[in-house]
Amino acid sequence: MTRRLLRLTTWVLLSAIAGFPPMEARAQAAPSPTPPPAPPPACKKLLCAPTLVFQPGIMVTNAFDARVITASGEKAPSKVTPLFRLATVAPTRWSRVGLVAVVWFTPFLETENRNAVTGAVTGKVHSDAPNFLVGPNFTLVRQGPLVVQLAVVDGYRRFEALDDEGKLDQYRHNLIIAPGINFRFGTLLDRSAPAGLRAMSAYGIWQQQLTNMPYHIGTDGKPMTDRAYTPGLFFGISAPIAPSW
């Protein structure tokens, strides 16, 4: 008994001198947790590697301030139509500023042309031409999974009205502001979930065109001096399809 106690005491002393824990402590020590992955390096350039994002969803038209289209006061009807967006987002050295380029189109949207006096349908326009947006994107709020942003972009899109020659191919540059909210629900998933799923988010965008807006129709069937600032509302899912390169 005395020899056993002496051997144990000798082991404890030698372990303390050499810097090793006793056998009992080593047996009971819990494995160290896996360290979290390192955050991506901060952008140090004027423009850094972009990300390509697919953003399918819906667009709601004429939900607010719908244009008066006839002398009787009839307004353009509100419609909900499928939306397809493809966006490239490039971060900059300023953490809250990025450059965004978007192409979007509504393949099934159809608009009716009306006679301003009688209200009779004179034709239909398929509003399926691609639209292009490019400009800076500012991050206003970044709190957990919630991100609030404001894009101020040049919108190059077809003006959906006939010209004097009866043609629709009139692309124009427009100033557009687009406040949006992103809910990054993918960040709430477990780390074992696929990386592509954890990078997904849901978005809602108020796209307000500020130039080249159409006029309301007056009671005499002629355009008034008041313009219709009808926004486009976008809702959908944002899914990266190409990581930064």
C-alpha positions as CSV (number, residue, x, y, z in Angstrom):
1,M,0.0,0.0,0.0
2,T,2.9,2.3,0.9
3,R,4.7,1.5,-2.3
4,R,1.6,2.2,-4.4
5,L,1.1,5.5,-2.8
6,L,4.7,6.4,-3.3
7,R,4.5,5.6,-7.0
8,L,1.4,7.7,-7.4
9,T,3.0,10.6,-5.6
10,T,6.2,10.3,-7.8
11,W,4.1,10.4,-11.0
12,V,2.2,13.5,-9.9
13,L,5.4,15.3,-9.1
14,L,7.1,14.3,-12.4
15,S,4.0,15.3,-14.4
16,A,3.8,18.7,-12.8
17,I,7.6,19.3,-13.5
18,A,7.3,18.2,-17.1
19,G,4.1,20.1,-17.8
20,F,1.9,17.1,-18.5
21,P,-1.5,16.6,-16.8
22,P,-2.0,13.6,-14.5
23,M,-3.4,10.4,-16.1
24,E,-6.8,10.9,-14.4
25,A,-7.0,14.5,-15.8
26,R,-6.0,13.4,-19.3
27,A,-8.6,10.7,-19.2
28,Q,-11.3,13.1,-18.2
29,A,-10.3,16.0,-20.5
30,A,-13.0,16.9,-23.0
31,P,-12.0,17.2,-26.7
32,S,-11.5,20.8,-27.7
33,P,-14.3,22.2,-29.9
34,T,-13.8,22.7,-33.6
35,P,-12.9,26.4,-34.2
36,P,-15.4,28.3,-36.4
37,P,-14.4,29.0,-40.0
38,A,-12.4,32.2,-40.5
39,P,-14.4,35.1,-42.0
40,P,-13.8,36.0,-45.7
41,P,-11.0,38.5,-46.2
42,A,-12.1,42.1,-46.4
43,C,-12.1,43.7,-49.8
44,K,-9.1,46.0,-50.2
45,K,-9.6,47.0,-53.8
46,L,-11.9,49.5,-55.5
47,L,-13.9,46.5,-56.9
48,C,-13.5,43.0,-55.6
49,A,-14.6,39.6,-56.9
50,P,-18.4,39.6,-57.8
51,T,-21.0,37.0,-57.1
52,L,-23.7,35.8,-59.6
53,V,-27.2,35.5,-58.1
54,F,-30.4,34.0,-59.6
55,Q,-33.5,35.8,-58.2
56,P,-36.8,34.2,-59.4
57,G,-40.0,35.6,-57.9
58,I,-43.0,37.7,-58.8
59,M,-43.6,41.3,-59.8
60,V,-46.7,43.3,-58.7
61,T,-47.7,46.2,-61.0
62,N,-50.0,49.1,-60.4
63,A,-50.4,48.4,-56.7
64,F,-49.9,52.1,-55.9
65,D,-50.6,55.3,-57.8
66,A,-51.9,53.4,-60.8
67,R,-52.1,55.5,-63.9
68,V,-55.5,56.9,-65.0
69,I,-55.9,55.5,-68.6
70,T,-59.3,56.8,-69.7
71,A,-61.4,59.9,-69.5
72,S,-63.9,58.2,-67.3
73,G,-61.2,57.8,-64.6
74,E,-60.4,54.1,-65.1
75,K,-57.0,53.1,-63.8
76,A,-54.5,50.6,-65.1
77,P,-55.3,47.2,-63.4
78,S,-52.9,45.7,-60.9
79,K,-51.3,42.5,-62.0
80,V,-49.1,39.8,-60.5
81,T,-46.7,38.1,-62.9
82,P,-43.6,35.8,-62.7
83,L,-40.3,37.5,-62.6
84,F,-36.8,36.4,-63.5
85,R,-33.7,38.3,-62.3
86,L,-30.0,37.7,-62.7
87,A,-27.8,39.9,-60.7
88,T,-24.1,40.4,-60.3
89,V,-22.9,42.0,-57.1
90,A,-19.4,43.3,-56.6
91,P,-18.2,44.5,-53.2
92,T,-15.9,47.4,-52.8
93,R,-13.3,48.5,-50.3
94,W,-16.2,50.3,-48.5
95,S,-18.0,47.6,-46.6
96,R,-21.5,49.2,-47.1
97,V,-21.1,50.0,-50.8
98,G,-21.3,47.7,-53.7
99,L,-21.8,47.7,-57.4
100,V,-24.8,45.9,-58.8
101,A,-25.7,44.9,-62.4
102,V,-29.1,43.3,-63.0
103,V,-31.0,41.9,-66.0
104,W,-34.6,41.1,-65.4
105,F,-37.7,40.3,-67.5
106,T,-41.3,39.3,-67.1
107,P,-42.0,36.7,-69.8
108,F,-45.7,36.5,-69.3
109,L,-46.7,40.1,-68.6
110,E,-49.3,41.5,-71.1
111,T,-50.5,45.1,-71.1
112,E,-53.6,46.4,-72.8
113,N,-53.7,49.7,-74.8
114,R,-56.9,51.6,-74.3
115,N,-58.6,54.4,-76.2
116,A,-58.4,57.3,-73.8
117,V,-61.9,58.6,-74.6
118,T,-64.0,55.5,-75.1
119,G,-61.9,53.0,-73.0
120,A,-62.0,50.4,-75.8
121,V,-59.1,48.0,-76.0
122,T,-57.0,49.0,-79.1
123,G,-54.2,46.4,-78.7
124,K,-52.1,44.4,-76.4
125,V,-48.4,44.7,-75.6
126,H,-46.3,41.8,-74.5
127,S,-44.0,43.3,-71.9
128,D,-41.4,40.6,-72.1
129,A,-38.4,42.6,-73.2
130,P,-35.3,42.4,-71.0
131,N,-34.5,45.3,-68.6
132,F,-31.1,46.3,-67.4
133,L,-30.0,48.0,-64.2
134,V,-26.5,49.1,-63.1
135,G,-25.4,51.3,-60.3
136,P,-24.2,51.5,-56.7
137,N,-26.0,49.6,-53.9
138,F,-25.8,50.9,-50.3
139,T,-26.3,48.8,-47.2
140,L,-28.2,50.8,-44.7
141,V,-28.9,48.2,-42.0
142,R,-27.2,44.9,-41.3
143,Q,-28.6,43.2,-38.2
144,G,-28.4,39.4,-37.9
145,P,-30.3,37.9,-40.9
146,L,-31.9,41.2,-41.8
147,V,-30.3,43.5,-44.4
148,V,-31.8,46.7,-45.7
149,Q,-30.3,48.2,-48.8
150,L,-30.8,51.1,-51.3
151,A,-29.8,50.9,-54.9
152,V,-29.6,54.0,-57.1
153,V,-29.3,52.8,-60.6
154,D,-29.6,53.6,-64.3
155,G,-32.4,51.6,-65.7
156,Y,-32.2,50.9,-69.4
157,R,-35.6,49.5,-70.4
158,R,-38.2,49.6,-73.2
159,F,-40.8,52.4,-73.0
160,E,-44.0,50.4,-73.1
161,A,-45.9,52.8,-75.4
162,L,-46.2,53.2,-79.2
163,D,-44.2,56.0,-80.8
164,D,-45.4,58.1,-83.7
165,E,-44.5,55.3,-86.1
166,G,-46.4,52.7,-84.1
167,K,-43.2,50.9,-82.8
168,L,-42.4,49.7,-79.3
169,D,-38.6,49.4,-79.6
170,Q,-37.8,52.5,-77.7
171,Y,-35.2,51.8,-75.1
172,R,-34.6,54.7,-72.7
173,H,-32.4,55.4,-69.8
174,N,-34.2,56.0,-66.5
175,L,-33.2,57.0,-63.0
176,I,-34.4,54.4,-60.6
177,I,-34.2,54.1,-56.8
178,A,-34.8,50.7,-55.3
179,P,-35.0,50.2,-51.5
180,G,-35.0,46.5,-50.6
181,I,-35.1,44.2,-47.7
182,N,-33.2,40.8,-47.6
183,F,-34.0,38.2,-45.0
184,R,-31.0,35.8,-45.0
185,F,-32.8,32.8,-43.7
186,G,-30.0,30.5,-44.8
187,T,-27.8,31.9,-42.0
188,L,-30.2,30.5,-39.5
189,L,-29.6,26.9,-40.7
190,D,-27.1,24.5,-39.1
191,R,-23.5,24.6,-40.3
192,S,-24.0,21.1,-41.6
193,A,-26.5,22.4,-44.2
194,P,-25.1,22.8,-47.8
195,A,-23.3,26.0,-48.4
196,G,-25.6,27.0,-51.3
197,L,-28.6,26.6,-49.0
198,R,-27.1,28.7,-46.2
199,A,-26.4,31.5,-48.7
200,M,-30.0,31.8,-49.8
201,S,-32.3,34.7,-48.8
202,A,-35.7,36.1,-49.4
203,Y,-36.1,39.6,-50.8
204,G,-38.6,42.4,-51.3
205,I,-37.8,45.4,-53.5
206,W,-39.7,48.7,-54.1
207,Q,-38.5,49.8,-57.5
208,Q,-39.4,53.4,-58.2
209,Q,-38.7,54.9,-61.6
210,L,-38.2,58.7,-61.4
211,T,-37.9,59.8,-65.0
212,N,-39.9,59.2,-68.2
213,M,-43.0,58.3,-66.3
214,P,-46.4,58.5,-68.2
215,Y,-49.0,61.1,-67.6
216,H,-52.5,60.5,-66.1
217,I,-55.3,60.9,-68.6
218,G,-57.7,63.8,-67.9
219,T,-61.5,64.0,-68.3
220,D,-61.0,65.3,-71.8
221,G,-59.1,62.2,-72.9
222,K,-55.8,64.0,-73.1
223,P,-52.7,63.6,-70.9
224,M,-52.6,65.8,-67.8
225,T,-49.6,67.5,-66.3
226,D,-49.5,65.0,-63.4
227,R,-47.3,62.0,-63.9
228,A,-48.0,58.5,-62.6
229,Y,-45.2,57.4,-60.3
230,T,-46.3,53.8,-60.2
231,P,-43.6,51.5,-58.5
232,G,-42.9,48.0,-59.3
233,L,-42.9,45.6,-56.3
234,F,-40.6,42.5,-56.5
235,F,-40.7,39.5,-54.2
236,G,-38.7,36.3,-54.4
237,I,-35.8,34.1,-53.5
238,S,-32.1,35.0,-54.0
239,A,-29.8,32.0,-54.7
240,P,-26.1,32.3,-55.6
241,I,-25.2,30.3,-58.6
242,A,-21.6,31.2,-58.9
243,P,-19.4,32.0,-55.9
244,S,-16.8,34.8,-55.9
245,W,-13.9,34.2,-58.2
